[in-house]
Amino acid sequence: MTMLAPWQALEAGVWEQLASLLVVAFYFALGSWWEAAGYGLRTRSVAKRFTNRAANAMRRLPLVGAGPGDVALLTMAARRAIAEADLVIADLLVPQEILALVNGRLVLSRKYKGCANKAQDELHEWTLAALAQGLDVVRLKGGDPFLYGRGAEEIAVFRRAGFAVEVIPGISSCLSAPLAAGIPVTTRGVADQIIVATGHGMNDTVPRDVAPYYAGRTSVFLMSVSRMTQLMERLASPQLGYPSSTPVAVIEKATTSKQRTVRGTVESIARICEAEAVESPATIVVGRAVDALGDASTAYTAGSGCVRFEPLNQWAA
């Protein structure tokens, strides 16, 4: 069974949209569906099921990174784990093209704004409930499980329950999104270091401990689009000292067929993104590296796994 996430359903055609929304409604009735699908286990009593830790330790739980979005950028190990699983419990933003590789049952996360912690606990319960039934389960996470993916938290939960966890890395958008937009995050004479940060801190705040401006650094921010104005104001503050003219690029839905790149500066990018209705998931890149290749003509083709740089026109005026 393949389920569409709500944002994917809304982008479908009229008839496809109707069918998808019915699936989404069905998905929100997951508590009843869980038993109807054959699991036959209420998750609130799941802790009682893990009494034989030795038997649990013989089973493994793959924690799989789905990469930045393009199915061509999945690792071979990730493809194999997804295809062989009885049940895949996936993050909400994993693209439909990757979810289509699931041969078993599929359950999507209910991680929406304002309920992330509750949804995370729910994911733990769903996973443990399925493992208790003897199913081969895969936890499928966007990007890389260890980069803002709460992978360490999940490992701790599953290990305490007596299960071995196997982590399969995924390509993170912190590097692949800039590349797909033609931005080399390090280039001699331009940028010699990179930092990766989130613009979405705990308790719905903007992190304040961002490194001060250094001309030779590329700063990449994940999960930050909804905090764009506050983040840019913070970067431009006297404490951090980013010049208002510092180049900024925002890569929306990187490496997918809907990839779009919006460019501006620390001073202008928030207004531009609002005017262009930029949405998550998107990666923000700040620094001189954004303009390192000038106006290079680039194109990322979903499914190819690569970005194409067109030749220079040596006859141009």
Secondary structure, DSSP 4 states (H G I P E B T S, - for coil): -----HHHHHTS-HHHHHHHHHHHHHHHTHHHHHHHTT----GGGGGGG---HHHHHTSEEEEEE-BSS-GGGS-HHHHHHHHH-SEEEE-TTS-HHHHTT--SEEEE----TT-HHHHHHHHHHHHHHHHHTT--EEEEESB-TTSSS-HHHHHHHHHHTT-EEEEE----HHHHHHHHTT--S-BTTTBSEEEEEESS-GGG---S-PPPP-TTEEEEEES-GGGHHHHHHHHTSTTT---TT-EEEEEESTTSTT-EEEEEETTTHHHHHHHTT--SSEEEEESGGGGTTTT--EEE-TTT-SEEEPPP-TT--
